[in-house]
């Protein structure tokens, strides 16, 4: 058997979401556009032995598979932090992990500022533009689904419409540090 038939994560993409509705809509778009070869809903685990996500393999073109993971933003942040200790466990020697393993808040803010200054974009503005493009695509797919539904069964009522709510523009803020979420310590 050729390696191309068994290698399933050569091409990968991770989608991060803050809203479960957007995750569900994105899944429906991918399901409609591509053939899903495998799907694991890791949110349904009884005990979480690995970070929860929707994990699938899509046939993007003529048997070319792409691994897709869909996670909520907070879970993805936790997963990235956990992966650092995983790298330490796999290290061949002490020099592999020499140096700073975890970043502090100032390092993260500098990275964020550098990333968007190089791209010439403000992170909030870029996020808003991405959300507007995504909403426009969702509305277009919704329109196509309505048309298909009317052609198949004209007596069935229409799908509910996604409200066309204007998205407020975020205020422009220069180098504002992101607040960290603190976990409450349980007392026993």
Residue, then its C-alpha position, 0 to 999 in steps of 0.5 A: x500500500x502506498x504511503x499516500x493512502x495511510x498518511x492522514x495528517x500531511x496537510x493540517x488545518x486547525x479552526x478555532x472558535x468562540x461560538x459553538x454555532x459558528x463551529x456547527x455552521x463551519x462543520x456543515x459547510x465542510x460536510x457539504x463541500x468535501x467528503x469526510x473520511x473520518x470523524x471523531x467528536x472528542x467533545x463526547x469523551x466520558x473522561x478527557x484524556x486529550x483536549x476535546x475537539x472535532x477531528x476529521x479527515x477530508x478528501x479535498x481532491x482526488x483522494x488527497x486527505x486533509x486533517x481538520x481540527x475544530x476547537x474552542x479558543x480556550x481549549x486551543x490555548x490550553x492544548x498549546x501550553x500542554x504541548x510544551x511539556x509533551x515536547x520536554x518528555x520527548x526530548x533526546x537530551x537537556x539541550x533540546x529544551x534549553x532556554x525559555x519554555x514558557x512565555x510571560x505576558x510581556x513576551x506574548x504581547x510583543x509577539x502579537x504586536x510584531x505579528x500585526x505590525x509586520x502584516x500592517x493589520x490591527x488584530x481586532x480589525x483583521x478579526x472583524x473582517x474575517x468574521x464579516x467574510x465568514x458571515x457573508x459565506x454562511x448567508x450565501x450557503x444558507x440561501x443555497x440550502x433554501x433554494x435546494x430545499x424549495x426544489x426538493x419539497x416546495x411545501x416545507x417552510x423556509x429555514x430560519x434566517x440568520x439575522x443581518x446584524x451590523x457588526x460594531x467596529x472595535x475601538x483602536x487600541x495601541x498595545x493593550x495587554x490581553x488579560x489572563x483568565x484566573x482559575x479559582x483555587x478549590x479549597x478542601 
